[in-house]
Amino acid sequence: MQWVNVLGGVVGGAALVGLGIILGHFAIPKGADVPTPSIFQDLDLEILESIMQQLDARRIRENLRELSREPHLASSPQDEALVQLLLQRWRDPESGLDSAEASTYEVLLSFPSREQPNRVAVVSPTGNVLFSCRQSEQNLTGEQGGPDVVPPYAAYAPPGTPQGLLVYANQGTEEDFMKLQAQGIKLEGTIALTRYGGTGRGAKAVNAAKHGVAGVLVYTDPADINDGQSSTNETFPNSWRLPPSGVERGSYYEYFGDPLTPYLPANPSSFRLDPDTASGFPPIPTQPIGFEDAKILLCNLQGASAPAAWQGALGCDYKLGPGFQPNGDFPGDSQVNVSVYNRLELRNSSNVLGIIRGAVEPDRYVLYGNHRDSWVHGAVDPSNGTAVLLELSRVLGTLLKKGTWRPRRSIVFASWGAEEFGLIGSTEFTEEFFSKLQERAVAYINVDISVFANATLRAQGTPPVQSVIFAASKQIPAPSLGGLSIYDNWIRYFNRSSPVYGLVPSLGSLGAGSDYAPFIHFLGISSMDIAYTYDRSKTSARIYPTYHTAFDTFGYVDKFVDPGFSSHQAVARTAGSVLLRLSDSLFLPLNVSDYGETLRSFLQAAQQNLGVLLEQHSISLVPLVTAVEKFEGAAGALDQRISALQKATPDPLQVRMLNDQLMLLERTFLNPRAFPEERYYSHVLWAPRTGSVATFPGLANACSRAMNTSLGSPAWAEVQRQLSILVVALEGAAATLRPVADF
Amino acid sequence: MQWVNVLGGVVGGAALVGLGIILGHFAIPKGADVPTPSIFQDLDLEILESIMQQLDARRIRENLRELSREPHLASSPQDEALVQLLLQRWRDPESGLDSAEASTYEVLLSFPSREQPNRVAVVSPTGNVLFSCRQSEQNLTGEQGGPDVVPPYAAYAPPGTPQGLLVYANQGTEEDFMKLQAQGIKLEGTIALTRYGGTGRGAKAVNAAKHGVAGVLVYTDPADINDGQSSTNETFPNSWRLPPSGVERGSYYEYFGDPLTPYLPANPSSFRLDPDTASGFPPIPTQPIGFEDAKILLCNLQGASAPAAWQGALGCDYKLGPGFQPNGDFPGDSQVNVSVYNRLELRNSSNVLGIIRGAVEPDRYVLYGNHRDSWVHGAVDPSNGTAVLLELSRVLGTLLKKGTWRPRRSIVFASWGAEEFGLIGSTEFTEEFFSKLQERAVAYINVDISVFANATLRAQGTPPVQSVIFAASKQIPAPSLGGLSIYDNWIRYFNRSSPVYGLVPSLGSLGAGSDYAPFIHFLGISSMDIAYTYDRSKTSARIYPTYHTAFDTFGYVDKFVDPGFSSHQAVARTAGSVLLRLSDSLFLPLNVSDYGETLRSFLQAAQQNLGVLLEQHSISLVPLVTAVEKFEGAAGALDQRISALQKATPDPLQVRMLNDQLMLLERTFLNPRAFPEERYYSHVLWAPRTGSVATFPGLANACSRAMNTSLGSPAWAEVQRQLSILVVALEGAAATLRPVADF
């Protein structure tokens, strides 16, 4: 119908009727207790404040106790029991959500053999076992000894029993092995002892194998995790530090997602790669050990002293090997045998999804998730995040069931399966619901480990979420700091000087360390990860010391990480406030113009670090400069239109159109053809960077590959291609921010 | 704000207030002549009818006269003059659009040399030229002789001067060359004479080169284009038939889009492939000739008679060669020399975009386009489409400027450049605006050649557009048929039995024959192509006879194709009505459940034609059956929700959410990783199929490649992968159609 005819007789100079008429239509309850939503429903600060007050530290503590009572390795019966727990909570008639379902994928996991435990031993030339490393951690609290405590292993490391002279290879980076080679050390057939840090787990074995190494050991040096302390009375259960027998488990798989079904959900009928030809597994047997055992191996090595940077806190001079010193604990020609009996198994792993249907825009999803599976009890990783998730869903569910609140947009809570093996549950979810998530997801909030330590908030995310995290954290008091806000505390620990805002807390960027990875890198959904973390002036630990060990227990959290659980409460409030703001605000609180600041800084870094090199190859950055300027201009103008609309009386479709521009901006940075060799990485701004300069990854990586090739090489053509991909993405992004009827 | 608080004191049992209050708010004019749009603005049938009446056959005729006055080859000064004409029309203060702009790309075109014309000659063993083919068409109407008439050539065929014995290779398909080889004919070093049809232009040269052929000639047989007629008095200007000297020009490039910038817009700064290594060009020199010349070559060949299906209407027995018969016009050992001097050139080519801003949902685009460039005058191809486009934009622009109408959604009119060289302008546009088009485009309407002949409507498109084309065509009278509707006339010529609707006109599927290709295959935007066409009982011509020749002139159209231009008017009305329905209807008239019928028929074809083969390889179609059923179920339920909502008083966001489901369905069938070797083809239902069975292309193609490989081969793994890709796409599509808060 056309407006003239619609009006019929109603002609005349009547001015705009106010908001009230619309509200009169949409907001009048249909019955006594079923509220009809107002199409203009906006964030209600009173309700938000009431939610903040209801988020209860004690309940989080009780959640954690229940969640971490037993080991719950992915696909184990205890993991499945937690699926049922989540379903029960989310289906509770008093405090549940609108609906909750578990969905199960059939995924390839890796486990040590129960019958043949992995073993690391020193073996004499005649074949006698002179020394064996522990095959499990010491039972210090009665929780490390049960049958469900998976022994330390390197998931996805292949079975095999290599034996050879031991060498010390520091962190097992490519550079570390090059250094050993430069020292004249023959690596062929050796066993390399490496320590955690410096590169990914699986990369240590990949690098080692390139040099002919036959097997890899990995340990955690007390210098890296315990601020140098290693004695029993300085470590758990006497402090938060890692005990000598503690071993970090972990996935050594290079990519993420189910290894056999890249880009496809791992449904039973899905096409699967042959495990023998699938890529990304460590090429050689690998096994992690504790520093107690590492010390015996390392402090007996012969050969030249390792460089100063390679030394640690085991109390001896670290030598390089190969082999043991003749007058040490073992005969000089003793070898190390690494026996790995890991098995690949197809297992069922479930995600649990809980949904609160949006009142006004149910087709806009704000997602909030954490994984559920742990290596052992996983009180910190991931259960203290799930404890927060359950408290938040309880408070929102209670309001929902009472009928006093329903968010404007839909909220999707997720408990992901098999994250520890490589973000598998979340990745399969994004593969299964690729289309609807790309069309409808507003943002993804990840709270994995909610509290690493109780000093300060730490947030990672893409630029559009900065403003909403700032807004939330300004309204919430930091625990035990006399009313100082979380924001004001945060800025003391992590800050940067923004050209636009001055001194602000610095938001970290997102790698692939948790389940946000498929959301941001594969789907282009604005994502964030929120936690409480360390005072870095008090510890230099790589991560909380019992990470991925059997000592990561409820008692550990309760006694050492966050006694009183006030940091947990702070994270629940911060993440909860962000969730509410995203789900309830009439105008989406995503500040896209903050991307301009990132683009500008990436550009400046490119100009400073790559400009001369590019010029030498006649590659101009001018189109990139222009594209960044266009983005800044379009984003600034959009900001002004938002402000104007907020002051006016917008119609609901005007708001929706604007919100669509904000929501979909992140998608415009995706190009599935940009990095075909980087599985899932399609975001041209956040794909992995090989260099240390914070700039555009495709351009930087292509430059570093082209650096030593000749003028006109295919590698230089790739630099130009990457530059064009980037320019087109930024121009396309700017185009989506311009007034919608402009081309 | 939350509804309870918004309401304040207003509580009570008040029922829903009617539509009127909303309209009272949004539809009341702000001033005397600036209408405020109603948020419920819907298609106005009176306005639609008035537009139908205003579309004027005489104006279309005058447009065509102006557009086809001069040859306007892509990037020529005359092409540029038409850019200015379009801008002038679309900026006209009385009948123009809201805005109009030209955007220019720098693209790789191919032209014959002016200095060294291409030449095809019979050469004696001593090197004497015994016969030369015409280098231009005969000047029959005074329009074939000007300097701007590009001589016949095969665009993108490489330069070279091969010479060899002539063979006749029918249509130059792979099968044709295999047959020649099976006959013991040595193809190495020969010149192959082929006729148009049976396969793509460029494929003839690709197939020939595989067999060692040195050069290719292509002609149009009177059997294929003239219903066998070939004499001067039976052909143009005495009839619509192709004169003996007429030569079909065309692009011999294999892909579409600018050859040097795949997936990137061809901006001046964009990365370009090296033309020497870019793929898709014909591998050997190729030249098209007229049947007058082809007759002299073909009727002098020696050797065995060609098979019956290879015979044509040149009035002699077609022999296979190689070489000429001894007692013919040439010595038996004479050879044919093909001298091609084509050059690749980077040229500026422009698109022109004209926009009508939507009143209510300006961020939803209904696109309507045609190319502008022709090979010579191009009165039929493409100017009779552009003549319709200009008349339609004039009528809408006039209403717009008068202030009496503005569409609900934005309308984008486009005049594409360099389509004849490979859909270049439209492809570059989709590459440049990839993100915003994927987010916002409702549909793309293509009217290239508007009238091939004046018998009946012919439409191609994806299933969601079927219903709107039916609705439009039912309301418009077919020309000169006493009030019979276009629909009722159409069903007499093209029909099928639909399981859902019974006998209906059959909608063709979209290949890559015009500018809709990048919209449907690359971006997943529901697309259609609309034209008036032949009575197939009266002619079996491959296409209208003067296609791509210098005889495709205004007089040709005016006298032979559509005297009186009533078929042009019928197309303007049909396409115009479709455009209005898509841009103005409150509920988008895209019937997604019609996709269910296609999926079901593709599934049945797969079961019948591939079922046994797949079973032999233990590949089950059950997951595909389930996925199709899920789609049908979700689409059917969505239809019911639409009906219910249409009867109720929906709020504007409910309608928008539903329309988003309809608009975005087509996008869910895209998978950029499905067919990485098929440039731009990402739509898992409409990618090119090698076989003749109308079924899922990825599955069918993979099966035909795997057919003769062993169990467990990589080709069979690819069949399983393609099946999974398909199942995931259909499940994903169904998921987007379900109620939006379901997962």
Chai-1 contact restraints between the chains, C-beta under 6 A:
chainA,res_idxA,chainB,res_idxB,connection_type,confidence,min_distance_angstrom,max_distance_angstrom,comment,restraint_id
A,M1,B,D42,contact,1.0,0.0,6.0,A-B,restraint_1
A,M1,B,D44,contact,1.0,0.0,6.0,A-B,restraint_2
A,Q2,B,D44,contact,1.0,0.0,6.0,A-B,restraint_3
A,Q2,B,I47,contact,1.0,0.0,6.0,A-B,restraint_4
A,W3,B,A27,contact,1.0,0.0,6.0,A-B,restraint_5
A,W3,B,P35,contact,1.0,0.0,6.0,A-B,restraint_6
A,W3,B,P37,contact,1.0,0.0,6.0,A-B,restraint_7
A,W3,B,S38,contact,1.0,0.0,6.0,A-B,restraint_8
A,W3,B,Q41,contact,1.0,0.0,6.0,A-B,restraint_9
A,N5,B,D44,contact,1.0,0.0,6.0,A-B,restraint_10
A,V6,B,A27,contact,1.0,0.0,6.0,A-B,restraint_11
A,V6,B,S38,contact,1.0,0.0,6.0,A-B,restraint_12
A,L7,B,A27,contact,1.0,0.0,6.0,A-B,restraint_13
A,A14,B,I28,contact,1.0,0.0,6.0,A-B,restraint_14
A,V17,B,G24,contact,1.0,0.0,6.0,A-B,restraint_15
A,V17,B,H25,contact,1.0,0.0,6.0,A-B,restraint_16
A,I21,B,I21,contact,1.0,0.0,6.0,A-B,restraint_17
A,I21,B,H25,contact,1.0,0.0,6.0,A-B,restraint_18
A,I22,B,H25,contact,1.0,0.0,6.0,A-B,restraint_19
A,G24,B,V17,contact,1.0,0.0,6.0,A-B,restraint_20
A,H25,B,V17,contact,1.0,0.0,6.0,A-B,restraint_21
A,H25,B,I21,contact,1.0,0.0,6.0,A-B,restraint_22
A,H25,B,I22,contact,1.0,0.0,6.0,A-B,restraint_23
A,F26,B,D651,contact,1.0,0.0,6.0,A-B,restraint_24
A,A27,B,W3,contact,1.0,0.0,6.0,A-B,restraint_25
A,A27,B,V6,contact,1.0,0.0,6.0,A-B,restraint_26
A,A27,B,L7,contact,1.0,0.0,6.0,A-B,restraint_27
A,I28,B,A14,contact,1.0,0.0,6.0,A-B,restraint_28
A,P35,B,W3,contact,1.0,0.0,6.0,A-B,restraint_29
A,P37,B,W3,contact,1.0,0.0,6.0,A-B,restraint_30
A,S38,B,W3,contact,1.0,0.0,6.0,A-B,restraint_31
A,S38,B,V6,contact,1.0,0.0,6.0,A-B,restraint_32
A,I39,B,D651,contact,1.0,0.0,6.0,A-B,restraint_33
A,Q41,B,W3,contact,1.0,0.0,6.0,A-B,restraint_34
A,D42,B,M1,contact,1.0,0.0,6.0,A-B,restraint_35
A,D44,B,M1,contact,1.0,0.0,6.0,A-B,restraint_36
A,D44,B,Q2,contact,1.0,0.0,6.0,A-B,restraint_37
A,D44,B,N5,contact,1.0,0.0,6.0,A-B,restraint_38
A,I47,B,Q2,contact,1.0,0.0,6.0,A-B,restraint_39
A,Y263,B,R673,contact,1.0,0.0,6.0,A-B,restraint_40
A,L264,B,S724,contact,1.0,0.0,6.0,A-B,restraint_41
A,L264,B,V728,contact,1.0,0.0,6.0,A-B,restraint_42
A,S269,B,P623,contact,1.0,0.0,6.0,A-B,restraint_43
A,S270,B,S724,contact,1.0,0.0,6.0,A-B,restraint_44
A,F271,B,Q720,contact,1.0,0.0,6.0,A-B,restraint_45
A,F271,B,R721,contact,1.0,0.0,6.0,A-B,restraint_46
A,F271,B,S724,contact,1.0,0.0,6.0,A-B,restraint_47
A,L353,B,F743,contact,1.0,0.0,6.0,A-B,restraint_48
A,I355,B,A741,contact,1.0,0.0,6.0,A-B,restraint_49
A,R357,B,A741,contact,1.0,0.0,6.0,A-B,restraint_50
A,P362,B,V740,contact,1.0,0.0,6.0,A-B,restraint_51
A,P362,B,A741,contact,1.0,0.0,6.0,A-B,restraint_52
A,D363,B,M657,contact,1.0,0.0,6.0,A-B,restraint_53
A,D363,B,V740,contact,1.0,0.0,6.0,A-B,restraint_54
A,S410,B,A741,contact,1.0,0.0,6.0,A-B,restraint_55
A,F434,B,G732,contact,1.0,0.0,6.0,A-B,restraint_56
A,S435,B,T668,contact,1.0,0.0,6.0,A-B,restraint_57
A,S435,B,G732,contact,1.0,0.0,6.0,A-B,restraint_58
A,S435,B,T736,contact,1.0,0.0,6.0,A-B,restraint_59
A,K436,B,A735,contact,1.0,0.0,6.0,A-B,restraint_60
A,K436,B,T736,contact,1.0,0.0,6.0,A-B,restraint_61
A,E439,B,L664,contact,1.0,0.0,6.0,A-B,restraint_62
A,P623,B,S269,contact,1.0,0.0,6.0,A-B,restraint_63
A,D651,B,F26,contact,1.0,0.0,6.0,A-B,restraint_64
A,D651,B,I39,contact,1.0,0.0,6.0,A-B,restraint_65
A,P652,B,P652,contact,1.0,0.0,6.0,A-B,restraint_66
A,P652,B,L653,contact,1.0,0.0,6.0,A-B,restraint_67
A,L653,B,P652,contact,1.0,0.0,6.0,A-B,restraint_68
A,M657,B,D363,contact,1.0,0.0,6.0,A-B,restraint_69
A,L664,B,E439,contact,1.0,0.0,6.0,A-B,restraint_70
A,T668,B,S435,contact,1.0,0.0,6.0,A-B,restraint_71
A,P672,B,P672,contact,1.0,0.0,6.0,A-B,restraint_72
A,R673,B,Y263,contact,1.0,0.0,6.0,A-B,restraint_73
A,Q720,B,F271,contact,1.0,0.0,6.0,A-B,restraint_74
A,R721,B,F271,contact,1.0,0.0,6.0,A-B,restraint_75
A,S724,B,L264,contact,1.0,0.0,6.0,A-B,restraint_76
A,S724,B,S270,contact,1.0,0.0,6.0,A-B,restraint_77
A,S724,B,F271,contact,1.0,0.0,6.0,A-B,restraint_78
A,V728,B,L264,contact,1.0,0.0,6.0,A-B,restraint_79
A,G732,B,F434,contact,1.0,0.0,6.0,A-B,restraint_80
A,G732,B,S435,contact,1.0,0.0,6.0,A-B,restraint_81
A,A735,B,K436,contact,1.0,0.0,6.0,A-B,restraint_82
A,T736,B,S435,contact,1.0,0.0,6.0,A-B,restraint_83
A,T736,B,K436,contact,1.0,0.0,6.0,A-B,restraint_84
A,V740,B,P362,contact,1.0,0.0,6.0,A-B,restraint_85
A,V740,B,D363,contact,1.0,0.0,6.0,A-B,restraint_86
A,A741,B,I355,contact,1.0,0.0,6.0,A-B,restraint_87
A,A741,B,R357,contact,1.0,0.0,6.0,A-B,restraint_88
A,A741,B,P362,contact,1.0,0.0,6.0,A-B,restraint_89
A,A741,B,S410,contact,1.0,0.0,6.0,A-B,restraint_90
A,F743,B,L353,contact,1.0,0.0,6.0,A-B,restraint_91
